[in-house]
Amino acid sequence: MIHIPSLTHQQLELLRLTKKDSVEELQLFYEFPVIENSEPPISHPLLIQELIDIHLIQVREIETSVLVSEFQQSSWTEYCEDFDYPTQVDWDRWRQGIIAQLGEGVEQLMTPGKGLGQFTKVWIREIRVRAVQPSNL
């Protein structure tokens, strides 16, 4: 009997994207917080790690570097599309929206600074993901 694991919507979507073109690898980038100038974590986010652990995907790490958050920069740019000259008040509104999205836990360490343009320094990891074809089907 084949065991079909319970997957989240995000995991199913990632699996669908990797299977879309099973010959090619899917290029992904993700961010995680820099904690007291420590080394980057060796594991992947739970969303990805669970798929690795149940042998549905293979991941190849390409590069990990410390930069300012690309997610925050693109979110800020999108937020400011209709402003000629964004102000500190605009930054404060955008920042509160980002903080609300982060929730609790490790993500709270990725809160942008209070000053205009103070994006969080994060680890950015580039990986390539490929779907694993089950051999027992």
C-alpha positions in Angstrom: 0.0 0.0 0.0 1.3 3.5 -0.9 1.4 6.1 1.8 0.4 9.6 0.6 1.6 12.2 3.1 -0.5 15.2 4.2 1.0 18.2 2.5 0.1 21.9 3.0 -1.2 24.0 0.1 2.3 25.7 -0.2 4.0 22.3 -0.3 1.7 21.0 -3.0 2.3 24.2 -5.1 6.0 23.8 -4.8 5.8 20.1 -5.8 3.6 21.1 -8.7 6.1 23.6 -9.9 9.0 21.1 -9.6 7.0 18.5 -11.6 6.0 21.0 -14.3 9.3 20.5 -16.1 10.9 17.5 -14.4 14.0 17.7 -16.5 14.9 21.2 -15.3 15.7 22.3 -11.8 13.6 25.1 -10.3 15.6 28.0 -9.0 14.5 29.4 -5.6 15.7 32.0 -3.2 14.7 32.3 0.4 15.6 34.5 3.3 16.2 33.8 7.0 17.4 36.0 9.8 21.0 36.7 10.7 21.2 35.9 14.5 24.1 37.6 16.2 26.5 37.2 13.2 26.1 33.5 13.3 26.6 31.0 10.5 23.5 30.2 8.3 21.4 27.3 9.4 22.2 24.1 7.7 18.6 23.0 7.3 16.0 24.5 5.0 12.6 26.0 6.0 10.1 23.5 7.2 8.1 23.8 4.0 11.1 22.5 2.0 12.7 20.3 4.6 9.5 18.1 5.0 9.4 17.5 1.2 13.1 16.5 1.3 12.6 14.2 4.3 9.8 12.3 2.5 11.8 12.0 -0.7 9.5 14.1 -2.9 12.2 16.7 -3.9 16.0 17.0 -4.1 17.7 20.2 -3.3 21.1 21.5 -4.4 22.4 24.5 -2.6 24.1 27.0 -4.9 25.0 30.0 -2.7 24.3 31.6 0.7 25.1 35.2 1.4 24.3 38.1 3.8 22.5 41.0 2.2 19.6 43.3 2.9 16.2 41.7 2.5 15.2 41.5 -1.2 11.7 40.7 -0.1 11.4 43.9 1.9 13.0 46.0 -0.8 10.6 44.7 -3.5 7.6 45.0 -1.1 8.6 48.7 -0.3 9.1 49.4 -4.0 5.6 48.0 -4.8 4.1 49.9 -1.9 5.6 53.2 -3.1 4.5 52.9 -6.8 1.9 55.8 -6.4 4.1 58.1 -4.3 6.4 60.7 -5.9 8.4 61.1 -2.7 7.9 58.5 0.0 8.1 59.9 3.5 8.8 58.5 7.0 5.1 58.3 7.6 4.8 56.1 4.5 7.6 53.9 5.8 6.0 53.6 9.2 2.7 52.4 7.6 4.5 49.9 5.3 6.6 48.7 8.2 3.6 48.0 10.4 2.1 46.0 7.5 5.2 43.9 7.2 5.4 43.3 10.9 1.8 42.1 10.9 2.6 39.6 8.1 5.6 38.2 10.0 3.7 36.9 13.0 5.7 35.3 15.8 8.8 33.3 16.0 12.1 33.6 14.2 10.5 35.8 11.5 10.2 38.5 14.1 14.0 38.9 13.8 13.4 40.1 10.2 11.6 43.3 11.1 12.7 46.3 9.1 14.3 49.2 11.0 12.4 52.3 12.1 14.3 54.7 9.9 13.3 55.2 6.2 15.1 52.6 4.1 16.4 50.5 6.9 15.9 47.0 5.5 16.8 44.0 7.6 20.1 42.2 7.0 19.3 38.5 6.2 20.8 35.3 4.9 19.7 34.8 1.3 20.1 31.2 0.1 19.8 30.2 -3.6 18.8 26.6 -4.2 17.8 24.4 -7.1 14.9 22.0 -6.6 14.0 19.0 -8.6 11.1 16.6 -8.1 11.9 13.0 -7.3 10.1 10.4 -9.3 8.8 7.6 -7.0 10.2 4.3 -8.0 7.5 2.2 -6.5 4.5 3.5 -8.4 
